[in-house]
Amino acid sequence: MARKKPTDNTYVLFNVVYEDGSLSSNRKIASAELLGPEGDAPAKWLIEAQDRKIAEMSGNPRGPIKTICRTPGQ
């Protein structure tokens, strides 16, 4: 049986709390997007971009983000 080639599909998972109190767990951001001196700072605008795309498809907009933190164990 042939071996699968290794892939570099690593993600960092974030928990997002919105200003209305709702929680979105395990939001994926590619680790390559978080490389650089900013650290996890780009995660907020990347998650906001994901929310806008989801809102366009579903018609249900999300509220503003209150806090973002990495999921435990990340």
PyMOL Python script that loads the backbone (N, CA, C, O; Angstrom):
from pymol import cmd

cmd.read_pdbstr("""\
ATOM      1  N   MET A   1       0.839  -1.171   0.000  1.00  0.00           N
ATOM      2  CA  MET A   1       0.000   0.000   0.000  1.00  0.00           C
ATOM      3  C   MET A   1       0.894   1.248   0.000  1.00  0.00           C
ATOM      4  O   MET A   1       1.879   1.307   0.736  1.00  0.00           O
ATOM      5  N   ALA A   2       0.559   2.209  -0.800  1.00  0.00           N
ATOM      6  CA  ALA A   2       1.359   3.425  -0.929  1.00  0.00           C
ATOM      7  C   ALA A   2       1.153   4.339   0.271  1.00  0.00           C
ATOM      8  O   ALA A   2       0.070   4.394   0.854  1.00  0.00           O
ATOM      9  N   ARG A   3       2.208   5.048   0.625  1.00  0.00           N
ATOM     10  CA  ARG A   3       2.129   5.997   1.728  1.00  0.00           C
ATOM     11  C   ARG A   3       1.569   7.315   1.215  1.00  0.00           C
ATOM     12  O   ARG A   3       1.825   7.715   0.079  1.00  0.00           O
ATOM     13  N   LYS A   4       0.818   7.970   2.053  1.00  0.00           N
ATOM     14  CA  LYS A   4       0.308   9.282   1.703  1.00  0.00           C
ATOM     15  C   LYS A   4       1.411  10.315   1.886  1.00  0.00           C
ATOM     16  O   LYS A   4       2.230  10.216   2.799  1.00  0.00           O
ATOM     17  N   LYS A   5       1.417  11.294   1.013  1.00  0.00           N
ATOM     18  CA  LYS A   5       2.386  12.371   1.138  1.00  0.00           C
ATOM     19  C   LYS A   5       1.977  13.263   2.305  1.00  0.00           C
ATOM     20  O   LYS A   5       0.793  13.542   2.491  1.00  0.00           O
ATOM     21  N   PRO A   6       2.948  13.707   3.086  1.00  0.00           N
ATOM     22  CA  PRO A   6       2.593  14.610   4.186  1.00  0.00           C
ATOM     23  C   PRO A   6       2.092  15.945   3.637  1.00  0.00           C
ATOM     24  O   PRO A   6       2.595  16.453   2.635  1.00  0.00           O
ATOM     25  N   THR A   7       1.114  16.486   4.304  1.00  0.00           N
ATOM     26  CA  THR A   7       0.575  17.780   3.899  1.00  0.00           C
ATOM     27  C   THR A   7       0.833  18.790   4.999  1.00  0.00           C
ATOM     28  O   THR A   7       0.990  18.430   6.166  1.00  0.00           O
ATOM     29  N   ASP A   8       0.874  20.030   4.626  1.00  0.00           N
ATOM     30  CA  ASP A   8       1.089  21.104   5.589  1.00  0.00           C
ATOM     31  C   ASP A   8      -0.232  21.832   5.831  1.00  0.00           C
ATOM     32  O   ASP A   8      -0.320  23.048   5.665  1.00  0.00           O
ATOM     33  N   ASN A   9      -1.238  21.087   6.219  1.00  0.00           N
ATOM     34  CA  ASN A   9      -2.558  21.651   6.489  1.00  0.00           C
ATOM     35  C   ASN A   9      -2.731  21.848   7.986  1.00  0.00           C
ATOM     36  O   ASN A   9      -3.651  21.289   8.584  1.00  0.00           O
ATOM     37  N   THR A  10      -1.872  22.623   8.586  1.00  0.00           N
ATOM     38  CA  THR A  10      -1.990  22.851  10.015  1.00  0.00           C
ATOM     39  C   THR A  10      -2.836  24.087  10.265  1.00  0.00           C
ATOM     40  O   THR A  10      -2.723  25.101   9.576  1.00  0.00           O
ATOM     41  N   TYR A  11      -3.670  23.968  11.255  1.00  0.00           N
ATOM     42  CA  TYR A  11      -4.576  25.044  11.616  1.00  0.00           C
ATOM     43  C   TYR A  11      -4.405  25.373  13.085  1.00  0.00           C
ATOM     44  O   TYR A  11      -3.973  24.545  13.886  1.00  0.00           O
ATOM     45  N   VAL A  12      -4.757  26.606  13.416  1.00  0.00           N
ATOM     46  CA  VAL A  12      -4.840  27.038  14.800  1.00  0.00           C
ATOM     47  C   VAL A  12      -6.319  27.259  15.072  1.00  0.00           C
ATOM     48  O   VAL A  12      -7.014  27.886  14.273  1.00  0.00           O
ATOM     49  N   LEU A  13      -6.796  26.751  16.184  1.00  0.00           N
ATOM     50  CA  LEU A  13      -8.208  26.861  16.527  1.00  0.00           C
ATOM     51  C   LEU A  13      -8.415  27.985  17.542  1.00  0.00           C
ATOM     52  O   LEU A  13      -7.636  28.146  18.481  1.00  0.00           O
ATOM     53  N   PHE A  14      -9.482  28.759  17.331  1.00  0.00           N
ATOM     54  CA  PHE A  14      -9.799  29.882  18.207  1.00  0.00           C
ATOM     55  C   PHE A  14     -11.228  29.779  18.699  1.00  0.00           C
ATOM     56  O   PHE A  14     -12.111  29.306  17.984  1.00  0.00           O
ATOM     57  N   ASN A  15     -11.452  30.231  19.934  1.00  0.00           N
ATOM     58  CA  ASN A  15     -12.792  30.430  20.461  1.00  0.00           C
ATOM     59  C   ASN A  15     -13.096  31.912  20.331  1.00  0.00           C
ATOM     60  O   ASN A  15     -12.271  32.757  20.680  1.00  0.00           O
ATOM     61  N   VAL A  16     -14.279  32.223  19.829  1.00  0.00           N
ATOM     62  CA  VAL A  16     -14.667  33.610  19.594  1.00  0.00           C
ATOM     63  C   VAL A  16     -15.904  33.910  20.424  1.00  0.00           C
ATOM     64  O   VAL A  16     -16.892  33.178  20.376  1.00  0.00           O
ATOM     65  N   VAL A  17     -15.838  35.006  21.194  1.00  0.00           N
ATOM     66  CA  VAL A  17     -16.994  35.473  21.956  1.00  0.00           C
ATOM     67  C   VAL A  17     -17.450  36.769  21.305  1.00  0.00           C
ATOM     68  O   VAL A  17     -16.658  37.687  21.093  1.00  0.00           O
ATOM     69  N   TYR A  18     -18.746  36.829  20.992  1.00  0.00           N
ATOM     70  CA  TYR A  18     -19.323  38.005  20.357  1.00  0.00           C
ATOM     71  C   TYR A  18     -19.922  38.913  21.423  1.00  0.00           C
ATOM     72  O   TYR A  18     -20.182  38.474  22.543  1.00  0.00           O
ATOM     73  N   GLU A  19     -20.139  40.168  21.078  1.00  0.00           N
ATOM     74  CA  GLU A  19     -20.648  41.138  22.043  1.00  0.00           C
ATOM     75  C   GLU A  19     -22.034  40.798  22.565  1.00  0.00           C
ATOM     76  O   GLU A  19     -22.410  41.250  23.646  1.00  0.00           O
ATOM     77  N   ASP A  20     -22.802  40.009  21.817  1.00  0.00           N
ATOM     78  CA  ASP A  20     -24.120  39.602  22.299  1.00  0.00           C
ATOM     79  C   ASP A  20     -24.043  38.408  23.257  1.00  0.00           C
ATOM     80  O   ASP A  20     -25.068  37.939  23.750  1.00  0.00           O
ATOM     81  N   GLY A  21     -22.819  37.918  23.519  1.00  0.00           N
ATOM     82  CA  GLY A  21     -22.624  36.815  24.459  1.00  0.00           C
ATOM     83  C   GLY A  21     -22.540  35.453  23.812  1.00  0.00           C
ATOM     84  O   GLY A  21     -22.252  34.472  24.498  1.00  0.00           O
ATOM     85  N   SER A  22     -22.779  35.354  22.527  1.00  0.00           N
ATOM     86  CA  SER A  22     -22.713  34.056  21.862  1.00  0.00           C
ATOM     87  C   SER A  22     -21.256  33.635  21.685  1.00  0.00           C
ATOM     88  O   SER A  22     -20.355  34.472  21.622  1.00  0.00           O
ATOM     89  N   LEU A  23     -21.045  32.326  21.607  1.00  0.00           N
ATOM     90  CA  LEU A  23     -19.711  31.747  21.506  1.00  0.00           C
ATOM     91  C   LEU A  23     -19.621  30.909  20.245  1.00  0.00           C
ATOM     92  O   LEU A  23     -20.543  30.161  19.917  1.00  0.00           O
ATOM     93  N   SER A  24     -18.523  31.036  19.549  1.00  0.00           N
ATOM     94  CA  SER A  24     -18.233  30.205  18.389  1.00  0.00           C
ATOM     95  C   SER A  24     -16.917  29.494  18.688  1.00  0.00           C
ATOM     96  O   SER A  24     -15.871  30.134  18.798  1.00  0.00           O
ATOM     97  N   SER A  25     -16.971  28.184  18.817  1.00  0.00           N
ATOM     98  CA  SER A  25     -15.799  27.405  19.214  1.00  0.00           C
ATOM     99  C   SER A  25     -15.076  26.828  18.014  1.00  0.00           C
ATOM    100  O   SER A  25     -15.667  26.574  16.965  1.00  0.00           O
ATOM    101  N   ASN A  26     -13.774  26.627  18.198  1.00  0.00           N
ATOM    102  CA  ASN A  26     -12.927  25.913  17.239  1.00  0.00           C
ATOM    103  C   ASN A  26     -12.968  26.500  15.832  1.00  0.00           C
ATOM    104  O   ASN A  26     -13.109  25.766  14.853  1.00  0.00           O
ATOM    105  N   ARG A  27     -12.846  27.819  15.731  1.00  0.00           N
ATOM    106  CA  ARG A  27     -12.756  28.468  14.426  1.00  0.00           C
ATOM    107  C   ARG A  27     -11.354  28.262  13.892  1.00  0.00           C
ATOM    108  O   ARG A  27     -10.379  28.562  14.581  1.00  0.00           O
ATOM    109  N   LYS A  28     -11.235  27.753  12.666  1.00  0.00           N
ATOM    110  CA  LYS A  28      -9.941  27.408  12.079  1.00  0.00           C
ATOM    111  C   LYS A  28      -9.330  28.594  11.337  1.00  0.00           C
ATOM    112  O   LYS A  28      -9.989  29.285  10.560  1.00  0.00           O
ATOM    113  N   ILE A  29      -8.038  28.799  11.613  1.00  0.00           N
ATOM    114  CA  ILE A  29      -7.228  29.752  10.874  1.00  0.00           C
ATOM    115  C   ILE A  29      -5.956  29.024  10.486  1.00  0.00           C
ATOM    116  O   ILE A  29      -5.328  28.387  11.332  1.00  0.00           O
ATOM    117  N   ALA A  30      -5.566  29.106   9.228  1.00  0.00           N
ATOM    118  CA  ALA A  30      -4.338  28.446   8.778  1.00  0.00           C
ATOM    119  C   ALA A  30      -3.150  29.029   9.529  1.00  0.00           C
ATOM    120  O   ALA A  30      -3.028  30.245   9.674  1.00  0.00           O
ATOM    121  N   SER A  31      -2.280  28.150  10.002  1.00  0.00           N
ATOM    122  CA  SER A  31      -1.136  28.618  10.785  1.00  0.00           C
ATOM    123  C   SER A  31      -0.212  29.499   9.957  1.00  0.00           C
ATOM    124  O   SER A  31       0.473  30.362  10.507  1.00  0.00           O
ATOM    125  N   ALA A  32      -0.182  29.298   8.658  1.00  0.00           N
ATOM    126  CA  ALA A  32       0.652  30.130   7.787  1.00  0.00           C
ATOM    127  C   ALA A  32       0.193  31.587   7.819  1.00  0.00           C
ATOM    128  O   ALA A  32       1.004  32.492   7.621  1.00  0.00           O
ATOM    129  N   GLU A  33      -1.096  31.823   8.064  1.00  0.00           N
ATOM    130  CA  GLU A  33      -1.629  33.185   8.129  1.00  0.00           C
ATOM    131  C   GLU A  33      -1.167  33.908   9.389  1.00  0.00           C
ATOM    132  O   GLU A  33      -1.185  35.138   9.441  1.00  0.00           O
ATOM    133  N   LEU A  34      -0.754  33.154  10.403  1.00  0.00           N
ATOM    134  CA  LEU A  34      -0.396  33.745  11.687  1.00  0.00           C
ATOM    135  C   LEU A  34       1.107  33.867  11.889  1.00  0.00           C
ATOM    136  O   LEU A  34       1.560  34.247  12.969  1.00  0.00           O
ATOM    137  N   LEU A  35       1.880  33.548  10.863  1.00  0.00           N
ATOM    138  CA  LEU A  35       3.325  33.699  10.962  1.00  0.00           C
ATOM    139  C   LEU A  35       3.674  35.170  10.819  1.00  0.00           C
ATOM    140  O   LEU A  35       3.109  35.872   9.980  1.00  0.00           O
ATOM    141  N   GLY A  36       4.574  35.617  11.610  1.00  0.00           N
ATOM    142  CA  GLY A  36       4.997  37.010  11.516  1.00  0.00           C
ATOM    143  C   GLY A  36       5.042  37.663  12.874  1.00  0.00           C
ATOM    144  O   GLY A  36       4.695  37.040  13.877  1.00  0.00           O
ATOM    145  N   PRO A  37       5.460  38.901  12.918  1.00  0.00           N
ATOM    146  CA  PRO A  37       5.643  39.586  14.198  1.00  0.00           C
ATOM    147  C   PRO A  37       4.340  39.940  14.910  1.00  0.00           C
ATOM    148  O   PRO A  37       4.355  40.242  16.104  1.00  0.00           O
ATOM    149  N   GLU A  38       3.209  39.909  14.196  1.00  0.00           N
ATOM    150  CA  GLU A  38       1.935  40.285  14.815  1.00  0.00           C
ATOM    151  C   GLU A  38       1.376  39.200  15.729  1.00  0.00           C
ATOM    152  O   GLU A  38       0.511  39.482  16.558  1.00  0.00           O
ATOM    153  N   GLY A  39       1.853  37.965  15.594  1.00  0.00           N
ATOM    154  CA  GLY A  39       1.338  36.866  16.407  1.00  0.00           C
ATOM    155  C   GLY A  39      -0.082  36.513  16.015  1.00  0.00           C
ATOM    156  O   GLY A  39      -0.356  36.238  14.847  1.00  0.00           O
ATOM    157  N   ASP A  40      -1.000  36.519  16.994  1.00  0.00           N
ATOM    158  CA  ASP A  40      -2.390  36.144  16.739  1.00  0.00           C
ATOM    159  C   ASP A  40      -3.262  37.330  16.321  1.00  0.00           C
ATOM    160  O   ASP A  40      -4.462  37.154  16.110  1.00  0.00           O
ATOM    161  N   ALA A  41      -2.702  38.512  16.198  1.00  0.00           N
ATOM    162  CA  ALA A  41      -3.489  39.701  15.847  1.00  0.00           C
ATOM    163  C   ALA A  41      -4.261  39.555  14.532  1.00  0.00           C
ATOM    164  O   ALA A  41      -5.411  39.990  14.471  1.00  0.00           O
ATOM    165  N   PRO A  42      -3.688  38.966  13.480  1.00  0.00           N
ATOM    166  CA  PRO A  42      -4.452  38.835  12.226  1.00  0.00           C
ATOM    167  C   PRO A  42      -5.662  37.904  12.341  1.00  0.00           C
ATOM    168  O   PRO A  42      -6.532  37.919  11.470  1.00  0.00           O
ATOM    169  N   ALA A  43      -5.728  37.104  13.394  1.00  0.00           N
ATOM    170  CA  ALA A  43      -6.839  36.158  13.541  1.00  0.00           C
ATOM    171  C   ALA A  43      -8.179  36.879  13.606  1.00  0.00           C
ATOM    172  O   ALA A  43      -9.171  36.379  13.076  1.00  0.00           O
ATOM    173  N   LYS A  44      -8.226  38.045  14.246  1.00  0.00           N
ATOM    174  CA  LYS A  44      -9.499  38.753  14.378  1.00  0.00           C
ATOM    175  C   LYS A  44     -10.052  39.151  13.018  1.00  0.00           C
ATOM    176  O   LYS A  44     -11.221  38.892  12.731  1.00  0.00           O
ATOM    177  N   TRP A  45      -9.232  39.777  12.173  1.00  0.00           N
ATOM    178  CA  TRP A  45      -9.790  40.198  10.881  1.00  0.00           C
ATOM    179  C   TRP A  45     -10.024  39.021   9.958  1.00  0.00           C
ATOM    180  O   TRP A  45     -10.887  39.092   9.083  1.00  0.00           O
ATOM    181  N   LEU A  46      -9.264  37.917  10.133  1.00  0.00           N
ATOM    182  CA  LEU A  46      -9.528  36.723   9.324  1.00  0.00           C
ATOM    183  C   LEU A  46     -10.869  36.088   9.712  1.00  0.00           C
ATOM    184  O   LEU A  46     -11.622  35.640   8.848  1.00  0.00           O
ATOM    185  N   ILE A  47     -11.157  36.054  11.007  1.00  0.00           N
ATOM    186  CA  ILE A  47     -12.436  35.501  11.461  1.00  0.00           C
ATOM    187  C   ILE A  47     -13.577  36.428  11.056  1.00  0.00           C
ATOM    188  O   ILE A  47     -14.653  35.956  10.688  1.00  0.00           O
ATOM    189  N   GLU A  48     -13.357  37.739  11.120  1.00  0.00           N
ATOM    190  CA  GLU A  48     -14.388  38.680  10.654  1.00  0.00           C
ATOM    191  C   GLU A  48     -14.675  38.480   9.173  1.00  0.00           C
ATOM    192  O   GLU A  48     -15.823  38.586   8.743  1.00  0.00           O
ATOM    193  N   ALA A  49     -13.636  38.193   8.389  1.00  0.00           N
ATOM    194  CA  ALA A  49     -13.840  37.929   6.952  1.00  0.00           C
ATOM    195  C   ALA A  49     -14.642  36.644   6.758  1.00  0.00           C
ATOM    196  O   ALA A  49     -15.515  36.581   5.892  1.00  0.00           O
ATOM    197  N   GLN A  50     -14.346  35.617   7.563  1.00  0.00           N
ATOM    198  CA  GLN A  50     -15.127  34.379   7.493  1.00  0.00           C
ATOM    199  C   GLN A  50     -16.584  34.653   7.837  1.00  0.00           C
ATOM    200  O   GLN A  50     -17.488  34.138   7.179  1.00  0.00           O
ATOM    201  N   ASP A  51     -16.817  35.471   8.877  1.00  0.00           N
ATOM    202  CA  ASP A  51     -18.183  35.804   9.289  1.00  0.00           C
ATOM    203  C   ASP A  51     -18.940  36.533   8.186  1.00  0.00           C
ATOM    204  O   ASP A  51     -20.122  36.271   7.960  1.00  0.00           O
ATOM    205  N   ARG A  52     -18.255  37.453   7.497  1.00  0.00           N
ATOM    206  CA  ARG A  52     -18.919  38.173   6.398  1.00  0.00           C
ATOM    207  C   ARG A  52     -19.320  37.221   5.282  1.00  0.00           C
ATOM    208  O   ARG A  52     -20.412  37.333   4.725  1.00  0.00           O
ATOM    209  N   LYS A  53     -18.438  36.284   4.957  1.00  0.00           N
ATOM    210  CA  LYS A  53     -18.733  35.318   3.901  1.00  0.00           C
ATOM    211  C   LYS A  53     -19.913  34.430   4.301  1.00  0.00           C
ATOM    212  O   LYS A  53     -20.800  34.169   3.488  1.00  0.00           O
ATOM    213  N   ILE A  54     -19.922  33.969   5.550  1.00  0.00           N
ATOM    214  CA  ILE A  54     -21.026  33.139   6.046  1.00  0.00           C
ATOM    215  C   ILE A  54     -22.322  33.933   6.029  1.00  0.00           C
ATOM    216  O   ILE A  54     -23.370  33.401   5.664  1.00  0.00           O
ATOM    217  N   ALA A  55     -22.261  35.210   6.424  1.00  0.00           N
ATOM    218  CA  ALA A  55     -23.457  36.059   6.443  1.00  0.00           C
ATOM    219  C   ALA A  55     -24.016  36.265   5.043  1.00  0.00           C
ATOM    220  O   ALA A  55     -25.233  36.297   4.858  1.00  0.00           O
ATOM    221  N   GLU A  56     -23.133  36.405   4.053  1.00  0.00           N
ATOM    222  CA  GLU A  56     -23.594  36.562   2.674  1.00  0.00           C
ATOM    223  C   GLU A  56     -24.358  35.333   2.208  1.00  0.00           C
ATOM    224  O   GLU A  56     -25.375  35.444   1.523  1.00  0.00           O
ATOM    225  N   MET A  57     -23.859  34.158   2.586  1.00  0.00           N
ATOM    226  CA  MET A  57     -24.508  32.923   2.134  1.00  0.00           C
ATOM    227  C   MET A  57     -25.783  32.627   2.910  1.00  0.00           C
ATOM    228  O   MET A  57     -26.760  32.147   2.334  1.00  0.00           O
ATOM    229  N   SER A  58     -25.786  32.906   4.207  1.00  0.00           N
ATOM    230  CA  SER A  58     -26.931  32.531   5.030  1.00  0.00           C
ATOM    231  C   SER A  58     -27.953  33.645   5.192  1.00  0.00           C
ATOM    232  O   SER A  58     -29.132  33.384   5.434  1.00  0.00           O
ATOM    233  N   GLY A  59     -27.501  34.889   5.057  1.00  0.00           N
ATOM    234  CA  GLY A  59     -28.399  36.007   5.276  1.00  0.00           C
ATOM    235  C   GLY A  59     -28.525  36.392   6.732  1.00  0.00           C
ATOM    236  O   GLY A  59     -29.314  37.278   7.061  1.00  0.00           O
ATOM    237  N   ASN A  60     -27.766  35.750   7.627  1.00  0.00           N
ATOM    238  CA  ASN A  60     -27.798  36.042   9.057  1.00  0.00           C
ATOM    239  C   ASN A  60     -26.456  36.633   9.488  1.00  0.00           C
ATOM    240  O   ASN A  60     -25.495  35.892   9.691  1.00  0.00           O
ATOM    241  N   PRO A  61     -26.379  37.955   9.629  1.00  0.00           N
ATOM    242  CA  PRO A  61     -25.105  38.564  10.011  1.00  0.00           C
ATOM    243  C   PRO A  61     -24.752  38.285  11.474  1.00  0.00           C
ATOM    244  O   PRO A  61     -25.635  38.123  12.317  1.00  0.00           O
ATOM    245  N   ARG A  62     -23.455  38.231  11.759  1.00  0.00           N
ATOM    246  CA  ARG A  62     -22.969  38.068  13.121  1.00  0.00           C
ATOM    247  C   ARG A  62     -22.728  39.441  13.715  1.00  0.00           C
ATOM    248  O   ARG A  62     -22.519  40.413  12.990  1.00  0.00           O
ATOM    249  N   GLY A  63     -22.759  39.518  15.032  1.00  0.00           N
ATOM    250  CA  GLY A  63     -22.460  40.766  15.713  1.00  0.00           C
ATOM    251  C   GLY A  63     -20.962  40.996  15.787  1.00  0.00           C
ATOM    252  O   GLY A  63     -20.173  40.172  15.323  1.00  0.00           O
ATOM    253  N   PRO A  64     -20.576  42.119  16.372  1.00  0.00           N
ATOM    254  CA  PRO A  64     -19.151  42.414  16.526  1.00  0.00           C
ATOM    255  C   PRO A  64     -18.468  41.438  17.487  1.00  0.00           C
ATOM    256  O   PRO A  64     -19.088  40.922  18.417  1.00  0.00           O
ATOM    257  N   ILE A  65     -17.190  41.200  17.243  1.00  0.00           N
ATOM    258  CA  ILE A  65     -16.415  40.285  18.080  1.00  0.00           C
ATOM    259  C   ILE A  65     -15.970  41.008  19.337  1.00  0.00           C
ATOM    260  O   ILE A  65     -15.477  42.135  19.279  1.00  0.00           O
ATOM    261  N   LYS A  66     -16.149  40.346  20.479  1.00  0.00           N
ATOM    262  CA  LYS A  66     -15.711  40.900  21.756  1.00  0.00           C
ATOM    263  C   LYS A  66     -14.297  40.425  22.080  1.00  0.00           C
ATOM    264  O   LYS A  66     -13.407  41.243  22.315  1.00  0.00           O
ATOM    265  N   THR A  67     -14.083  39.097  22.095  1.00  0.00           N
ATOM    266  CA  THR A  67     -12.761  38.553  22.395  1.00  0.00           C
ATOM    267  C   THR A  67     -12.482  37.326  21.533  1.00  0.00           C
ATOM    268  O   THR A  67     -13.388  36.624  21.084  1.00  0.00           O
ATOM    269  N   ILE A  68     -11.198  37.104  21.325  1.00  0.00           N
ATOM    270  CA  ILE A  68     -10.721  35.913  20.612  1.00  0.00           C
ATOM    271  C   ILE A  68      -9.590  35.316  21.437  1.00  0.00           C
ATOM    272  O   ILE A  68      -8.704  36.034  21.900  1.00  0.00           O
ATOM    273  N   CYS A  69      -9.626  33.998  21.618  1.00  0.00           N
ATOM    274  CA  CYS A  69      -8.515  33.336  22.296  1.00  0.00           C
ATOM    275  C   CYS A  69      -8.326  31.956  21.688  1.00  0.00           C
ATOM    276  O   CYS A  69      -9.269  31.343  21.188  1.00  0.00           O
ATOM    277  N   ARG A  70      -7.078  31.477  21.741  1.00  0.00           N
ATOM    278  CA  ARG A  70      -6.795  30.137  21.233  1.00  0.00           C
ATOM    279  C   ARG A  70      -7.513  29.113  22.100  1.00  0.00           C
ATOM    280  O   ARG A  70      -7.678  29.305  23.305  1.00  0.00           O
ATOM    281  N   THR A  71      -7.932  28.031  21.472  1.00  0.00           N
ATOM    282  CA  THR A  71      -8.547  26.970  22.255  1.00  0.00           C
ATOM    283  C   THR A  71      -7.468  26.324  23.135  1.00  0.00           C
ATOM    284  O   THR A  71      -6.303  26.274  22.742  1.00  0.00           O
ATOM    285  N   PRO A  72      -7.839  25.840  24.298  1.00  0.00           N
ATOM    286  CA  PRO A  72      -6.852  25.208  25.173  1.00  0.00           C
ATOM    287  C   PRO A  72      -6.190  24.024  24.460  1.00  0.00           C
ATOM    288  O   PRO A  72      -6.846  23.267  23.744  1.00  0.00           O
ATOM    289  N   GLY A  73      -4.903  23.883  24.669  1.00  0.00           N
ATOM    290  CA  GLY A  73      -4.155  22.804  24.044  1.00  0.00           C
ATOM    291  C   GLY A  73      -3.575  23.175  22.709  1.00  0.00           C
ATOM    292  O   GLY A  73      -2.971  22.321  22.061  1.00  0.00           O
ATOM    293  N   GLN A  74      -3.723  24.400  22.263  1.00  0.00           N
ATOM    294  CA  GLN A  74      -3.186  24.851  20.975  1.00  0.00           C
ATOM    295  C   GLN A  74      -1.856  25.509  21.172  1.00  0.00           C
ATOM    296  O   GLN A  74      -1.240  25.958  20.205  1.00  0.00           O
TER     297      GLN A  74
END
""", "prot")
cmd.dss("prot")
cmd.show_as("cartoon", "prot")
cmd.util.cbc("prot")
cmd.orient("prot")
